[in-house]
Amino acid sequence: MEKGGSRLFVNITAENAVGVMDRNQLALTAKWPIPGDTQQNLPLFFDEPDHRLLLTTRKMPKLIVIDSDTGKVTAQRALPGHGRRHRL
């Protein structure tokens, strides 16, 4: 949720996308798809000062960075553990 504005960012996991909601209008104003080889976006972190959304995906485990002003993917990195679970 923006402190300096009215936007709220939400995962739309069923559509492999991030939604942008306007809290004043109570409406979805944009939908940004995540890269095509990834699915099940779950944790979402908003870095408001640097205008970045950081999220991870479960299928094709990746960290994805999205510009919170444009919705464009600015970086992505594969995460360890693809295809298997790690135990501590």
Stockholm file with secondary structure:
# STOCKHOLM 1.0

chainA/1-88         MEKGGSRLFVNITAENAVGVMDRNQLALTAKWPIPGDTQQNLPLFFDEPDHRLLLTTRKMPKLIVIDSDTGKVTAQRALPGHGRRHRL
#=GR chainA/1-88 SS CCSSSSEEEEEEGGGTEEEEEETTTTEEEEEEECCTTCEEEEEEEEETTTTEEEEEEEETTEEEEEETTTCCEEEEEECSCTTSCCCC
#=GC SS_cons        CCSSSSEEEEEEGGGTEEEEEETTTTEEEEEEECCTTCEEEEEEEEETTTTEEEEEEEETTEEEEEETTTCCEEEEEECSCTTSCCCC
//
